Amino acid sequence: MKIIDVVCSGGFTGYYFDDQRAIKRGACHDGVFYEGKTVTEGFTSVRQAGESISVMILLEDGQVAFGDCAAVQYSGAGGRDPLFLAREFIPLIDRHIKPELVGREADSFRGLCKRIDEVRINGKRLHTAISYGVSQAILDAVAKATGRLMCEVVADEYGCAVSETTIPIFAQSGDDRYSNPDKMLIKRAQVLPHALINNVETKLGKNGEKLAEYISWLRDRILDKRGAESYTPVLHIDVYGTIGAVFGDNNYKEMADYLAKLEKIAKPFHLRIEGPMDCDSDRESQMKALASLTRELDERGIGVELVADEWCNTLEDIKYFADHRAGHMIQIKTPDLGGINNTIEAVLYCREKNIGAYQGGTCNETDRSAQVCVHCAMATKPDQILAKPGMGFDEGYMIVYNEMQRIIALRKAKAKRKA
């Protein structure tokens, strides 16, 4: 079935673009706003509205497939592509992407994604947000043209089997780290709460004491409100490099001592720490520091799992971190990888290397990108998938959970009809 047109529309995401460098340098909250000077190129304020582009592929039988271009909250930081603004990029999609798709058969997800991956504008690859949204639309187009679910297309083309059960969902609290966990407990989120520990003085503590107090509170809150003892969520906390900022990015012994203390406080719950250090300089420094701390924990039998995030943005980066065991788990931050074909390959590579695969993303996505990501996860089976978009928990969790349930129900109905 042929593609006859590609249409774009601008929109908002479920959150904001934040200038991470400015925040690290002291930009302060004023309500929902941040007050302070911007640092990262392209930002006009430390926090500004997140933008998206819907890419709609029209098929010759009248069906419309679509995906959403979106970029991460902290665009332009940690080696990522610059700020993504709809008005700047819709003309580029019309000029460079549309001619690559119109007139083509919607018969191969991987084949069409390969064409898009090869597009260059002034010698440069596409912004990751464009590849992200266009590849979603392609997956939906191939699924609609061939009468399959998107997860079935992925499974067929990559030699996977679609999961018959839901993937564990990881919930983010944002700065509402005390009220949002209650919502997570009510809905029995399997992994929680992220907690947004991105400031030493106000959130981690000058000696790490504030985070220790928070984990103690969170442990007690779960024990008090969980009901059945069978509910044992994983505690996953993103510290945005603040542990390294306190103890030194290369001071593995003291960081490990601190993490061992947190592990004891968290019991009986398993603890994951994302981004213990943030080596702003380059990927190599980040990889070596994280790999060294991972070895330190493993050699000492400390059960805290480390999660790689910063400077681990592309498929190549993920393979590099996995090959060097830089972390026990790697966040596959879906918009940063560009085409979702890269997300699929990243999850499969981590599984092959026996490294935890966290199919993540950003609060700064859309309902559509989240739905398509669910289909990728149901085919590739990562260890956990992010509830997204937004930081309010309920909305993102609803979108991800409900899409999984639709997939399971539809496939059961299809199997019953065949029987």
Secondary structure, DSSP 8 states (H G I E B T S, - for coil): -BEEEEEEEEEEEEEEEE-HHHHHTT-EEETTEEES---STT-SSSEEEEEEEEEEEEETTS-EEEEEE---TTTTSTT------HHHHHHHIIIIIHHHHTT-BS--HHHHHHHHHT-EETTEE--HHHHHHHHHHHHHHHHHHHT--HHHHHHHHHT----SS---EE---TT-TTTHHHHHHHTT-SEEEE-----IIIII-TTSHHHHHHHHHHHHHHHHH--STT---EEEEE-TTHHHHHH-TT-HHHHHHHHHHHHHHHTTS-EEEE-S---SS-HHHHHHHHHHHHHHHHHTT---EEEE-TT--SHHHHHHHHHTT-SSEEEE-GGGG-SHHHHHHHHHHHHHTT-EEEE---TTS-HHHHHHHHHHHHHH--SEEE--SSSSSHHHHHHHHHHHHHHHHHHHHHHHHH-
